[in-house]
């Protein structure tokens, strides 16, 4: 599977799909990052809240190349 990323402009959330697999649960970290974990322990995807603050300067290209959802 090709890695995919999307950006929700209205909510300022960047999502990155890393792998496909059997979803087990999501873990929310204290910094606004949510990890989706597979049944075998792989990180399948992540969502990053307040993405514009985290990805500023040169790294804002991550958001610019993501598919907009709103």
C-alpha positions as protocol buffer text, in pm:
chain_id: "A"
residue {
  index: 1
  type: UNK
  ca { x: 0 y: 0 z: 0 }
}
residue {
  index: 2
  type: UNK
  ca { x: 119 y: 348 z: -83 }
}
residue {
  index: 3
  type: UNK
  ca { x: 154 y: 574 z: 218 }
}
residue {
  index: 4
  type: UNK
  ca { x: -121 y: 833 z: 220 }
}
residue {
  index: 5
  type: UNK
  ca { x: -163 y: 1162 z: 396 }
}
residue {
  index: 6
  type: UNK
  ca { x: -453 y: 1402 z: 428 }
}
residue {
  index: 7
  type: UNK
  ca { x: -511 y: 1737 z: 589 }
}
residue {
  index: 8
  type: UNK
  ca { x: -834 y: 1868 z: 740 }
}
residue {
  index: 9
  type: UNK
  ca { x: -795 y: 2244 z: 706 }
}
residue {
  index: 10
  type: UNK
  ca { x: -1099 y: 2325 z: 919 }
}
residue {
  index: 11
  type: UNK
  ca { x: -984 y: 2112 z: 1215 }
}
residue {
  index: 12
  type: UNK
  ca { x: -607 y: 2159 z: 1147 }
}
residue {
  index: 13
  type: UNK
  ca { x: -543 y: 1784 z: 1163 }
}
residue {
  index: 14
  type: UNK
  ca { x: -285 y: 1601 z: 953 }
}
residue {
  index: 15
  type: UNK
  ca { x: -341 y: 1229 z: 900 }
}
residue {
  index: 16
  type: UNK
  ca { x: -79 y: 985 z: 778 }
}
residue {
  index: 17
  type: UNK
  ca { x: -163 y: 625 z: 684 }
}
residue {
  index: 18
  type: UNK
  ca { x: 149 y: 410 z: 712 }
}
residue {
  index: 19
  type: UNK
  ca { x: 26 y: 54 z: 672 }
}
residue {
  index: 20
  type: UNK
  ca { x: -289 y: -149 z: 627 }
}
residue {
  index: 21
  type: UNK
  ca { x: -370 y: -407 z: 888 }
}
residue {
  index: 22
  type: UNK
  ca { x: -619 y: -536 z: 1140 }
}
residue {
  index: 23
  type: UNK
  ca { x: -703 y: -234 z: 1354 }
}
residue {
  index: 24
  type: UNK
  ca { x: -686 y: -296 z: 1730 }
}
residue {
  index: 25
  type: UNK
  ca { x: -709 y: 43 z: 1903 }
}
residue {
  index: 26
  type: UNK
  ca { x: -608 y: 409 z: 1905 }
}
residue {
  index: 27
  type: UNK
  ca { x: -370 y: 559 z: 2157 }
}
residue {
  index: 28
  type: UNK
  ca { x: -382 y: 932 z: 2226 }
}
residue {
  index: 29
  type: UNK
  ca { x: -52 y: 1086 z: 2330 }
}
residue {
  index: 30
  type: UNK
  ca { x: -32 y: 1400 z: 2542 }
}
residue {
  index: 31
  type: UNK
  ca { x: 100 y: 1612 z: 2253 }
}
residue {
  index: 32
  type: UNK
  ca { x: -216 y: 1578 z: 2040 }
}
residue {
  index: 33
  type: UNK
  ca { x: -98 y: 1282 z: 1835 }
}
residue {
  index: 34
  type: UNK
  ca { x: -325 y: 981 z: 1799 }
}
residue {
  index: 35
  type: UNK
  ca { x: -173 y: 649 z: 1690 }
}
residue {
  index: 36
  type: UNK
  ca { x: -381 y: 370 z: 1536 }
}
residue {
  index: 37
  type: UNK
  ca { x: -234 y: 34 z: 1635 }
}
residue {
  index: 38
  type: UNK
  ca { x: -283 y: -304 z: 1466 }
}
residue {
  index: 39
  type: UNK
  ca { x: -354 y: -630 z: 1644 }
}
residue {
  index: 40
  type: UNK
  ca { x: 9 y: -732 z: 1589 }
}
residue {
  index: 41
  type: UNK
  ca { x: 143 y: -407 z: 1739 }
}
residue {
  index: 42
  type: UNK
  ca { x: 230 y: -205 z: 1425 }
}
residue {
  index: 43
  type: UNK
  ca { x: 152 y: 164 z: 1401 }
}
residue {
  index: 44
  type: UNK
  ca { x: -98 y: 178 z: 1114 }
}
residue {
  index: 45
  type: UNK
  ca { x: -167 y: 551 z: 1107 }
}
residue {
  index: 46
  type: UNK
  ca { x: -137 y: 873 z: 1300 }
}
residue {
  index: 47
  type: UNK
  ca { x: -334 y: 1193 z: 1330 }
}
residue {
  index: 48
  type: UNK
  ca { x: -161 y: 1512 z: 1437 }
}
residue {
  index: 49
  type: UNK
  ca { x: -369 y: 1792 z: 1590 }
}
residue {
  index: 50
  type: UNK
  ca { x: -257 y: 2154 z: 1555 }
}
residue {
  index: 51
  type: UNK
  ca { x: -55 y: 2054 z: 1251 }
}
residue {
  index: 52
  type: UNK
  ca { x: 19 y: 2412 z: 1141 }
}
residue {
  index: 53
  type: UNK
  ca { x: 198 y: 2478 z: 1469 }
}
residue {
  index: 54
  type: UNK
  ca { x: 398 y: 2157 z: 1451 }
}
residue {
  index: 55
  type: UNK
  ca { x: 476 y: 2177 z: 1080 }
}
residue {
  index: 56
  type: UNK
  ca { x: 593 y: 2533 z: 1022 }
}
residue {
  index: 57
  type: UNK
  ca { x: 875 y: 2676 z: 815 }
}
residue {
  index: 58
  type: UNK
  ca { x: 1027 y: 2425 z: 575 }
}
residue {
  index: 59
  type: UNK
  ca { x: 832 y: 2133 z: 718 }
}
residue {
  index: 60
  type: UNK
  ca { x: 500 y: 2291 z: 617 }
}
residue {
  index: 61
  type: UNK
  ca { x: 549 y: 2113 z: 284 }
}
residue {
  index: 62
  type: UNK
  ca { x: 413 y: 1804 z: 459 }
}
residue {
  index: 63
  type: UNK
  ca { x: 75 y: 1976 z: 491 }
}
residue {
  index: 64
  type: UNK
  ca { x: 91 y: 2135 z: 146 }
}
residue {
  index: 65
  type: UNK
  ca { x: 135 y: 1798 z: -24 }
}
residue {
  index: 66
  type: UNK
  ca { x: -143 y: 1628 z: 173 }
}
residue {
  index: 67
  type: UNK
  ca { x: -488 y: 1583 z: 25 }
}
residue {
  index: 68
  type: UNK
  ca { x: -729 y: 1843 z: 162 }
}
residue {
  index: 69
  type: UNK
  ca { x: -1047 y: 1708 z: 317 }
}
residue {
  index: 70
  type: UNK
  ca { x: -1230 y: 2037 z: 368 }
}
